[in-house]
Amino acid sequence: MKSINIKEFGSLDNLVFGSYHEPILGEEEVLIEVYCAGVSFADILVVEGKYQDTPELPFVPGLEVSGMIKKIGNNVKNLKIGDEVVALTKWGGFSELVCVNTSFVYRKSENMDFDVAACMTINYGTSYHALVERARIKKDDKILILGASGGIGLSAIEIAKAVGSSVTAAASSERKLSVCAEYGADNLILTTNDNIKDSLKDSKERKFDIIYDTLGGNYSEDSLSFISWEGQLLIVGFATGKIPKINSNKLLLKGCSALGIFWGPFARGNTNFNLSCIKELNKLYDEKKIKLVSPKLFHMEEFKEAFLEIKNRKSIGKICLHTDLFSKGR
Ligand SMILES: NC(=O)c1ccc[n+]([C@@H]2O[C@H](COP(=O)([O-])OP(=O)(O)OC[C@H]3O[C@@H](n4cnc5c(N)ncnc54)[C@H](OP(=O)(O)O)[C@@H]3O)[C@@H](O)[C@H]2O)c1
């Protein structure tokens, strides 16, 4: 089987696409023939050795996949060979075959394409957890999404709109903003030269019940001046690479709160609850209340090009790698 291996942290040149042994199947696991694997901002951090927790080198990265079950472990009762599934792999997803514990394998909606399905779990899982479970977003809430054209940002737009909220999307180009509008954003903010303050001063909306922050840096504190009384700042990520220091007097003056969101450990620690979230997302999709991001596709061999799209801020929405097996699922 072929997979992408990290031999050393640092640069994309340390990744090798080559032939390796098939993984050994555990009793509670299924072996998945991978059709598609979602590529996230986190994968760039993994390659650079900046991710919070990584296994010992060498290893196969890749956090989420879609595909078909090829083998099942001795103790597996709820899934069978031939099932079309989506899985949270933690590691090993950038490969033609991966073994995954059944707690992290979900049946794919039959209406969903494999590339869309492979790219749903992390982004929509995070935004659903952040907005619905943590912030308890309400109809008519006004939400500002920073980094709105990224994978996480577009999923937040869709979930907020499904609830009935009013969405202001901030992104760095007109092209990116037009995609935010396609996914339902009501109000668009162009952030030239990373300046959110001036852009918000001229905005139609200037008070937000929820600020969904995927960027960090100066964006976090600058946008706090525009939060409503008792609003919520959701700290989701630091795509700028800068972790901001937020002055607590700003929180006091607005009676507002800052909530840290870390979906991965939440999903791994609450498997049944997470399964119900994934079912809810499938239902929203089947009922056409969310359309899900259609990713830009690359063959797994073209992984460097794919990773560079994210690293160089060229990507809009999500990037997806596919294997030769992808054509079987079409
Ligand atoms: N908390 C969690 O559980 C969780 C889960 C998943 C991801 N995340 C984090 O969420 C963040 C976004 O992830 P993603 O998958 O949406 O990434 P993505 O698809 O690459 O999107 C990130 C967006 O951030 C903006 N950006 C990137 N670098 C920037 C910079 N230097 N300055 C300003 N803006 C920049 C870009 O939009 P513009 O060019 O328009 O600015 C880009 O579209 C990452 O930090 C990721 O680690 C957190």
The ligand as an SDF file (V2000), in Angstrom:
LIG
                    3D

 48 52  0  0  0  0  0  0  0  0999 V2000
   -9.9830   24.5730   18.0990 N   0  0  0  0  0  0  0  0  0  0  0  0
  -10.1700   23.5290   17.3460 C   0  0  0  0  0  0  0  0  0  0  0  0
  -10.6810   22.4970   17.8040 O   0  0  0  0  0  0  0  0  0  0  0  0
   -9.7500   23.5990   15.9070 C   0  0  0  0  0  0  0  0  0  0  0  0
  -10.1560   22.6300   14.9880 C   0  0  0  0  0  0  0  0  0  0  0  0
   -9.7240   22.7530   13.6580 C   0  0  0  0  0  0  0  0  0  0  0  0
   -8.9110   23.8240   13.2720 C   0  0  0  0  0  0  0  0  0  0  0  0
   -8.5390   24.7460   14.2040 N   0  0  0  0  0  0  0  0  0  0  0  0
   -7.6890   25.9020   13.8570 C   0  0  0  0  0  0  0  0  0  0  0  0
   -8.4820   26.8400   13.1350 O   0  0  0  0  0  0  0  0  0  0  0  0
   -7.6310   27.6240   12.2940 C   0  0  0  0  0  0  0  0  0  0  0  0
   -8.1840   27.6380   10.8870 C   0  0  0  0  0  0  0  0  0  0  0  0
   -8.1460   26.3130   10.3580 O   0  0  0  0  0  0  0  0  0  0  0  0
   -8.6760   26.0040    8.8940 P   0  0  0  0  0  0  0  0  0  0  0  0
   -8.6510   24.5370    8.7260 O   0  0  0  0  0  0  0  0  0  0  0  0
   -9.9160   26.7530    8.6210 O   0  0  0  0  0  0  0  0  0  0  0  0
   -7.4860   26.6190    8.0200 O   0  0  0  0  0  0  0  0  0  0  0  0
   -7.5490   27.1900    6.5130 P   0  0  0  0  0  0  0  0  0  0  0  0
   -8.5800   26.4720    5.7480 O   0  0  0  0  0  0  0  0  0  0  0  0
   -6.1630   27.2000    6.0330 O   0  0  0  0  0  0  0  0  0  0  0  0
   -8.0770   28.6880    6.7330 O   0  0  0  0  0  0  0  0  0  0  0  0
   -7.3740   29.6030    7.5340 C   0  0  0  0  0  0  0  0  0  0  0  0
   -7.7310   31.0010    7.0680 C   0  0  0  0  0  0  0  0  0  0  0  0
   -6.9560   31.8570    7.9140 O   0  0  0  0  0  0  0  0  0  0  0  0
   -6.4910   32.9570    7.1720 C   0  0  0  0  0  0  0  0  0  0  0  0
   -5.0730   33.1100    7.4150 N   0  0  0  0  0  0  0  0  0  0  0  0
   -4.0890   32.2030    7.2520 C   0  0  0  0  0  0  0  0  0  0  0  0
   -2.9060   32.7180    7.5920 N   0  0  0  0  0  0  0  0  0  0  0  0
   -3.1480   33.9710    7.9870 C   0  0  0  0  0  0  0  0  0  0  0  0
   -2.3260   35.0240    8.4500 C   0  0  0  0  0  0  0  0  0  0  0  0
   -0.9900   34.9070    8.5620 N   0  0  0  0  0  0  0  0  0  0  0  0
   -2.8980   36.1780    8.7790 N   0  0  0  0  0  0  0  0  0  0  0  0
   -4.2270   36.3390    8.6690 C   0  0  0  0  0  0  0  0  0  0  0  0
   -5.0540   35.3710    8.2120 N   0  0  0  0  0  0  0  0  0  0  0  0
   -4.5210   34.2080    7.8780 C   0  0  0  0  0  0  0  0  0  0  0  0
   -6.7510   32.6800    5.6980 C   0  0  0  0  0  0  0  0  0  0  0  0
   -7.7900   33.4990    5.2400 O   0  0  0  0  0  0  0  0  0  0  0  0
   -7.5120   34.9890    4.7480 P   0  0  0  0  0  0  0  0  0  0  0  0
   -6.4160   34.9250    3.7330 O   0  0  0  0  0  0  0  0  0  0  0  0
   -8.8070   35.4790    4.2160 O   0  0  0  0  0  0  0  0  0  0  0  0
   -7.0950   35.7770    5.9530 O   0  0  0  0  0  0  0  0  0  0  0  0
   -7.2570   31.2560    5.6610 C   0  0  0  0  0  0  0  0  0  0  0  0
   -8.3180   31.1330    4.7470 O   0  0  0  0  0  0  0  0  0  0  0  0
   -6.2340   26.9930   12.3960 C   0  0  0  0  0  0  0  0  0  0  0  0
   -5.4710   27.7400   13.3190 O   0  0  0  0  0  0  0  0  0  0  0  0
   -6.5100   25.6090   12.9510 C   0  0  0  0  0  0  0  0  0  0  0  0
   -5.4250   25.0710   13.6590 O   0  0  0  0  0  0  0  0  0  0  0  0
   -8.9400   24.6550   15.5000 C   0  0  0  0  0  0  0  0  0  0  0  0
  1  2  1  0
  2  3  2  0
  2  4  1  0
  4  5  1  0
  4 48  2  0
  5  6  2  0
  6  7  1  0
  7  8  2  0
  8  9  1  0
  8 48  1  0
  9 10  1  0
  9 46  1  0
 10 11  1  0
 11 12  1  0
 11 44  1  0
 12 13  1  0
 13 14  1  0
 14 15  2  0
 14 16  1  0
 14 17  1  0
 17 18  1  0
 18 19  2  0
 18 20  1  0
 18 21  1  0
 21 22  1  0
 22 23  1  0
 23 24  1  0
 23 42  1  0
 24 25  1  0
 25 26  1  0
 25 36  1  0
 26 27  1  0
 26 35  1  0
 27 28  2  0
 28 29  1  0
 29 30  1  0
 29 35  2  0
 30 31  1  0
 30 32  2  0
 32 33  1  0
 33 34  2  0
 34 35  1  0
 36 37  1  0
 36 42  1  0
 37 38  1  0
 38 39  2  0
 38 40  1  0
 38 41  1  0
 42 43  1  0
 44 45  1  0
 44 46  1  0
 46 47  1  0
M  CHG  2   8   1  16  -1
M  END
$$$$
